[in-house]
Amino acid sequence: MRTPHIAIIGSGMTGLACAQCLTAAGFAPVVLDKGRGIGGRLATRRTPEGWQFDHGAQFITASSPGFQALLEQAERVGAAARWADGAERPHLVGTPGMRGLAAELGRGIEVRQGAEIHALRQSTRGWELTLAEGTQVFDRVVLTVPAPQIAPLLGPEHPLSRAVAEVRLDPCLTLMAAFDPDTPRPFISQSDPETPLAWIAQDSSKPGRPAPVCWVAQASPDWSAAHLDLAPEAIVARMLPMLCERIGTRVDDTRYAAAHRWRYARVAVPLGRPFARDPSGTLHARGDWCLAARVEAAWTSGEAIARDIIAG
Ligand SMILES: Cc1cc2nc3c(=O)[nH]c(=O)nc-3n(C[C@H](O)[C@H](O)[C@H](O)COP(=O)(O)OP(=O)(O)OC[C@H]3O[C@@H](n4cnc5c(N)ncnc54)[C@H](O)[C@@H]3O)c2cc1C
């Protein structure tokens, strides 16, 4: 029997975990992602001026032996390192940025960036994926996009769209700001879910980062939802003074500031099982939203689907 032609939509942790596991079992999946860089929410922005920010996931923790082993291997090859942020449980970060870990996981896998899937439909030929440049046909498809983005691809009446209809992800507005080198650095990170800036981190304190003073601030789910449709400049105008006040810096000392809008950031209502599958058994949907708002949940979900495919 010929090896099935498998497409994995999404090059985040879920898609990469699935692709790695399938590749190790002798399959040759193709990962398609609309983004310019690998990693999805394992994201790092580098600016032409040399600033660098992890504007998605901040750090990774591991509780399962399998995920611990993966991170240990990443540490050995220099794609991850411990962040000395004072946390009791080790917080690992990708190096030289969070995306570095994704890049390492994507090694040896065919990943096509800038490949946005506009629609997905089943025909007698298999699963037809509509991209800007035309249609591509696969025997099996693994969808790892955030759950609310499944219905627009398959249609709201598709069984898989209905299966994930209750899943909810909170938005997160994120501020990236760089300051003069002599500005205060009163803490490494601060988590305060009751305030509009629920998380603040001195991003440049992570291992392997360039020297300048860079901070990342994440707005709370409520504040993000209330300001979600503001233009990026308006988000900066509101978040930057709040950040400066918290770290004791003047807005005038800002050297760079930008905002990122994550419409689907963290899982608020998960599916409660590792993946969902359509009745034909050839279309799987999964992601962190199946289990929990963590990179490890994405990895668990990705591996689970691969095992399901391998088992036939
Ligand atoms: C601001 C923020 C902070 C976070 N902090 C932490 C943290 O500190 N620790 C932690 O463990 N977790 C954290 N998380 C959660 C963590 O990032 C996610 O759980 C995990 O990265 C999800 O991986 P994924 O592969 O399931 O999804 P994603 O990383 O979202 O990957 C989905 C991919 O699908 C692609 N895609 C979507 N639609 C299409 C389409 N139509 N065609 C082609 N490609 C498409 C996207 O471009 C994306 O690359 C955070 C998330 C955010 C946003």
Ligand as a Chemical Component Dictionary entry (heavy atoms), coordinates in Angstrom:
data_LIG
# 
_chem_comp.id                   LIG 
_chem_comp.type                 NON-POLYMER 
_chem_comp.pdbx_formal_charge   0 
_chem_comp.three_letter_code    LIG 
# 
loop_
_chem_comp_atom.comp_id 
_chem_comp_atom.atom_id 
_chem_comp_atom.alt_atom_id 
_chem_comp_atom.type_symbol 
_chem_comp_atom.charge 
_chem_comp_atom.model_Cartn_x 
_chem_comp_atom.model_Cartn_y 
_chem_comp_atom.model_Cartn_z 
_chem_comp_atom.pdbx_ordinal 
LIG C1  C1  C 0 0.616  36.056 24.035 1  
LIG C2  C2  C 0 0.720  34.582 24.337 2  
LIG C3  C3  C 0 1.451  34.158 25.433 3  
LIG C4  C4  C 0 1.561  32.810 25.726 4  
LIG N1  N1  N 0 2.342  32.418 26.771 5  
LIG C5  C5  C 0 2.582  31.110 26.962 6  
LIG C6  C6  C 0 3.547  30.688 27.922 7  
LIG O1  O1  O 0 4.219  31.503 28.554 8  
LIG N2  N2  N 0 3.737  29.349 28.089 9  
LIG C7  C7  C 0 3.040  28.414 27.363 10 
LIG O2  O2  O 0 3.252  27.204 27.549 11 
LIG N3  N3  N 0 2.141  28.796 26.426 12 
LIG C8  C8  C 0 1.907  30.109 26.203 13 
LIG N4  N4  N 0 1.044  30.514 25.227 14 
LIG C9  C9  C 0 0.279  29.478 24.502 15 
LIG C10 C10 C 0 1.154  28.781 23.445 16 
LIG O3  O3  O 0 1.795  29.734 22.650 17 
LIG C11 C11 C 0 0.254  27.903 22.603 18 
LIG O4  O4  O 0 -0.420 26.995 23.453 19 
LIG C12 C12 C 0 0.983  27.081 21.527 20 
LIG O5  O5  O 0 2.071  27.792 20.968 21 
LIG C13 C13 C 0 -0.025 26.689 20.481 22 
LIG O6  O6  O 0 0.562  25.966 19.428 23 
LIG P1  P1  P 0 -0.338 25.442 18.224 24 
LIG O7  O7  O 0 0.567  24.784 17.262 25 
LIG O8  O8  O 0 -1.486 24.642 18.747 26 
LIG O9  O9  O 0 -1.011 26.755 17.573 27 
LIG P2  P2  P 0 -0.308 27.947 16.811 28 
LIG O10 O10 O 0 1.047  28.187 17.340 29 
LIG O11 O11 O 0 -1.281 29.068 16.813 30 
LIG O12 O12 O 0 -0.136 27.405 15.312 31 
LIG C14 C14 C 0 -1.168 27.445 14.366 32 
LIG C15 C15 C 0 -0.565 27.809 13.028 33 
LIG O13 O13 O 0 -1.595 27.731 12.034 34 
LIG C16 C16 C 0 -1.330 28.701 11.062 35 
LIG N5  N5  N 0 -2.565 28.964 10.331 36 
LIG C17 C17 C 0 -3.734 29.459 10.826 37 
LIG N6  N6  N 0 -4.664 29.531 9.829  38 
LIG C18 C18 C 0 -4.057 29.055 8.708  39 
LIG C19 C19 C 0 -4.504 28.885 7.362  40 
LIG N7  N7  N 0 -5.751 29.192 6.979  41 
LIG N8  N8  N 0 -3.622 28.401 6.448  42 
LIG C20 C20 C 0 -2.352 28.071 6.828  43 
LIG N9  N9  N 0 -1.876 28.230 8.096  44 
LIG C21 C21 C 0 -2.724 28.708 9.017  45 
LIG C22 C22 C 0 -0.841 29.914 11.865 46 
LIG O14 O14 O 0 -0.091 30.795 11.052 47 
LIG C23 C23 C 0 -0.020 29.235 12.958 48 
LIG O15 O15 O 0 1.354  29.198 12.625 49 
LIG C24 C24 C 0 0.917  31.860 24.897 50 
LIG C25 C25 C 0 0.210  32.293 23.772 51 
LIG C26 C26 C 0 0.129  33.644 23.486 52 
LIG C27 C27 C 0 -0.559 34.087 22.224 53 
# 
loop_
_chem_comp_bond.comp_id 
_chem_comp_bond.atom_id_1 
_chem_comp_bond.atom_id_2 
_chem_comp_bond.value_order 
_chem_comp_bond.pdbx_ordinal 
LIG C1  C2  SING 1  
LIG C2  C3  SING 2  
LIG C2  C26 DOUB 3  
LIG C3  C4  DOUB 4  
LIG C4  N1  SING 5  
LIG C4  C24 SING 6  
LIG N1  C5  DOUB 7  
LIG C5  C6  SING 8  
LIG C5  C8  SING 9  
LIG C6  O1  DOUB 10 
LIG C6  N2  SING 11 
LIG N2  C7  SING 12 
LIG C7  O2  DOUB 13 
LIG C7  N3  SING 14 
LIG N3  C8  DOUB 15 
LIG C8  N4  SING 16 
LIG N4  C9  SING 17 
LIG N4  C24 SING 18 
LIG C9  C10 SING 19 
LIG C10 O3  SING 20 
LIG C10 C11 SING 21 
LIG C11 O4  SING 22 
LIG C11 C12 SING 23 
LIG C12 O5  SING 24 
LIG C12 C13 SING 25 
LIG C13 O6  SING 26 
LIG O6  P1  SING 27 
LIG P1  O7  DOUB 28 
LIG P1  O8  SING 29 
LIG P1  O9  SING 30 
LIG O9  P2  SING 31 
LIG P2  O10 DOUB 32 
LIG P2  O11 SING 33 
LIG P2  O12 SING 34 
LIG O12 C14 SING 35 
LIG C14 C15 SING 36 
LIG C15 O13 SING 37 
LIG C15 C23 SING 38 
LIG O13 C16 SING 39 
LIG C16 N5  SING 40 
LIG C16 C22 SING 41 
LIG N5  C17 SING 42 
LIG N5  C21 SING 43 
LIG C17 N6  DOUB 44 
LIG N6  C18 SING 45 
LIG C18 C19 SING 46 
LIG C18 C21 DOUB 47 
LIG C19 N7  SING 48 
LIG C19 N8  DOUB 49 
LIG N8  C20 SING 50 
LIG C20 N9  DOUB 51 
LIG N9  C21 SING 52 
LIG C22 O14 SING 53 
LIG C22 C23 SING 54 
LIG C23 O15 SING 55 
LIG C24 C25 DOUB 56 
LIG C25 C26 SING 57 
LIG C26 C27 SING 58 
# 
